[in-house]
Amino acid sequence: LLKNIESEKKSKSYLDDIEANEFDRIVTHLKKKLDNVNVKFTNEYSKVNE
């Protein structure tokens, strides 16, 4: 029984790690997209103001 509980804890923490990594990946992806939009906007805006 104790071994089962241990392995369940391990698999749970493993899943938590995967979820955290996935979340980080999504956040990083969105941040890159936002940065790109920001750069494009800044470039266009500075062209307009020249």
C-alpha positions as CSV (number, residue, x, y, z in Angstrom):
1,L,0.0,0.0,0.0
2,L,2.8,2.4,0.9
3,K,4.5,1.8,-2.4
4,N,1.3,2.5,-4.3
5,I,0.9,5.8,-2.4
6,E,4.6,6.7,-3.2
7,S,4.2,6.0,-6.9
8,E,1.0,7.9,-7.0
9,K,2.7,10.9,-5.4
10,K,5.5,10.6,-8.0
11,S,3.2,10.4,-10.9
12,K,1.1,13.3,-9.6
13,S,4.2,15.5,-9.2
14,Y,5.3,14.4,-12.7
15,L,1.9,15.5,-14.1
16,D,2.2,18.8,-12.2
17,D,5.6,19.3,-13.8
18,I,4.2,18.7,-17.2
19,E,1.3,21.1,-16.6
20,A,3.7,23.8,-15.3
21,N,6.0,23.3,-18.3
22,E,3.1,23.4,-20.7
23,F,1.8,26.6,-19.0
24,D,5.3,28.1,-19.3
25,R,5.5,27.2,-22.9
26,I,2.1,28.8,-23.7
27,V,3.0,31.9,-21.8
28,T,6.3,32.2,-23.5
29,H,4.6,31.7,-26.9
30,L,2.0,34.4,-26.2
31,K,4.7,36.8,-24.9
32,K,6.7,36.3,-28.1
33,K,3.6,37.0,-30.2
34,L,2.8,40.1,-28.1
35,D,6.4,41.3,-28.5
36,N,6.2,40.8,-32.3
37,V,3.0,42.8,-32.4
38,N,4.5,45.5,-30.3
39,V,7.6,45.7,-32.5
40,K,5.5,45.9,-35.7
41,F,3.2,48.5,-34.2
42,T,6.2,50.6,-33.0
43,N,7.8,50.4,-36.4
44,E,4.6,51.4,-38.3
45,Y,3.9,54.1,-35.8
46,S,7.4,55.6,-36.1
47,K,7.0,55.5,-39.9
48,V,3.8,57.5,-39.7
49,N,5.5,60.1,-37.4
50,E,8.5,60.6,-39.7
